[in-house]
Amino acid sequence: MITRTPIAVHCEEVEPEAPVSDTPLGDWQRQLRDVIRDPAALCRHLGLDFEWSSGARRGHDLFPVRVPLAYLSRIRRGDPNDPLLRQVLPLGAEGDAVRGFVDDPLEERDHTPKPGLIHKYPGRALLIASPTCAINCRYCFRRHFPYADNAPSMREWERTLDYLREDDSIREAILSGGDPLASPDRRLAALVERLEAIPHLKRLRIHTRLPVVIPDRVDDALLEWLGGSRLQKVMVLHINHAQEIDEAVVAACARLKAAGVTLLNQSVLLRGINDDVDTLAALSERLFEAGILPYYLHVLDPVSGAAHFDVPDDEARDLVDALRQRLAGFLIPRLVREVPGERSKTPL
């Protein structure tokens, strides 16, 4: 039996604001700017009354709320336990010190040879292409990452890219962040052009949540530089629940696939959000309908502030075993943990 801890929010008759879906969203950069930045405002939009406490305020102060309106429109009004709401609403538990949960759970600071570059695994290197995200997920393993020290200017990127030029064993460049697609297309196109000039690079991988949380991000300007790249293109989306995939997301994915982008998904197994077989099965089915292949199901990285999302390994294995009884093999993501110092993800 799975026990779900209710969020400290209760439903009341709250004077509703204008429905978000009735408000024209406009271009993606405006949507990126005009996000919900306050938990009380978030609850007002959803017809919820937030029982504000010093603990919840501390959670927000530790990692501020940030929710785009396009994502907000998929959260059910009046439901304090909505699985999308639980991913973005701070809790007092985020301020609790829990043994084993630390600021840098993957020890990335030990693998940052140049500003903006993380090199942990053979054959690929990761570039912090943007220090910002469109949405602040409460379980984010980089919620404490020193982005201020890893945000090179375009001129400084040349010194960082020298590291890739000098190591011909690196075949794949990974754009991450933050969210790399939070950067303007002009900046991303210039960076990718420099990557394309490195002859031993074969693939470009982009880890992003933006096509999910702001589907309008997949516009003509993005598709022009991405579709025109000589590099093989892989985009790893981050979707934890089938409810995140609306028709706008499906349309954005179709445009990416038409531009020659392979779409994969990685999810995080999260207590109270997707820790049951029905939810995981529905997610895999919905992903495949949208042209996205389930790739990884990560157990939670032990980052401080997120211990309340943790699902034990044995329970995670049981869930994936149950998925195997219901789904075709290609719909079952690989259950993995990222272990600092290992040369690849560790299967569970």
Rosetta blueprint (number, residue, H / E / L):
1 M L
2 I L
3 T L
4 R L
5 T L
6 P L
7 I L
8 A L
9 V E
10 H E
11 C E
12 E L
13 E L
14 V L
15 E L
16 P L
17 E L
18 A L
19 P L
20 V H
21 S H
22 D H
23 T L
24 P L
25 L L
26 G L
27 D L
28 W H
29 Q H
30 R H
31 Q H
32 L H
33 R H
34 D L
35 V L
36 I E
37 R L
38 D L
39 P H
40 A H
41 A H
42 L H
43 C H
44 R H
45 H H
46 L L
47 G L
48 L E
49 D E
50 F E
51 E L
52 W L
53 S L
54 S H
55 G H
56 A H
57 R H
58 R H
59 G H
60 H H
61 D H
62 L H
63 F L
64 P L
65 V L
66 R L
67 V E
68 P L
69 L H
70 A H
71 Y H
72 L H
73 S L
74 R L
75 I L
76 R L
77 R L
78 G L
79 D L
80 P L
81 N L
82 D L
83 P L
84 L L
85 L H
86 R H
87 Q H
88 V H
89 L L
90 P L
91 L L
92 G H
93 A H
94 E H
95 G H
96 D L
97 A L
98 V L
99 R L
100 G L
101 F L
102 V E
103 D L
104 D L
105 P L
106 L L
107 E L
108 E H
109 R H
110 D H
111 H H
112 T L
113 P L
114 K E
115 P L
116 G L
117 L E
118 I E
119 H L
120 K L
121 Y L
122 P L
123 G L
124 R E
125 A E
126 L E
127 L E
128 I E
129 A L
130 S L
131 P L
132 T L
133 C L
134 A L
135 I L
136 N L
137 C L
138 R L
139 Y L
140 C L
141 F L
142 R L
143 R L
144 H L
145 F L
146 P L
147 Y H
148 A H
149 D H
150 N L
151 A L
152 P L
153 S L
154 M H
155 R H
156 E H
157 W H
158 E H
159 R H
160 T H
161 L H
162 D H
163 Y H
164 L H
165 R H
166 E L
167 D L
168 D L
169 S L
170 I L
171 R L
172 E E
173 A E
174 I E
175 L E
176 S E
177 G L
178 G L
179 D L
180 P H
181 L H
182 A H
183 S L
184 P L
185 D H
186 R H
187 R H
188 L H
189 A H
190 A H
191 L H
192 V H
193 E H
194 R H
195 L H
196 E H
197 A L
198 I L
199 P L
200 H L
201 L L
202 K L
203 R E
204 L E
205 R E
206 I E
207 H E
208 T E
209 R L
210 L H
211 P H
212 V H
213 V H
214 I L
215 P H
216 D H
217 R H
218 V L
219 D L
220 D H
221 A H
222 L H
223 L H
224 E H
225 W H
226 L H
227 G H
228 G L
229 S L
230 R L
231 L L
232 Q E
233 K E
234 V E
235 M E
236 V E
237 L E
238 H E
239 I L
240 N L
241 H L
242 A H
243 Q H
244 E H
245 I L
246 D L
247 E H
248 A H
249 V H
250 V H
251 A H
252 A H
253 C H
254 A H
255 R H
256 L H
257 K H
258 A H
259 A L
260 G L
261 V E
262 T E
263 L E
264 L E
265 N E
266 Q E
267 S E
268 V E
269 L L
270 L L
271 R L
272 G L
273 I L
274 N L
275 D L
276 D L
277 V H
278 D H
279 T H
280 L H
281 A H
282 A H
283 L H
284 S H
285 E H
286 R H
287 L H
288 F H
289 E H
290 A L
291 G L
292 I L
293 L E
294 P E
295 Y E
296 Y E
297 L E
298 H E
299 V L
300 L L
301 D L
302 P L
303 V E
304 S L
305 G L
306 A L
307 A H
308 H H
309 F H
310 D L
311 V L
312 P L
313 D H
314 D H
315 E H
316 A H
317 R H
318 D H
319 L H
320 V H
321 D H
322 A H
323 L H
324 R H
325 Q L
326 R L
327 L L
328 A L
329 G H
330 F H
331 L H
332 I L
333 P L
334 R E
335 L E
336 V E
337 R E
338 E L
339 V L
340 P L
341 G L
342 E L
343 R L
344 S L
345 K L
346 T E
347 P E
348 L L
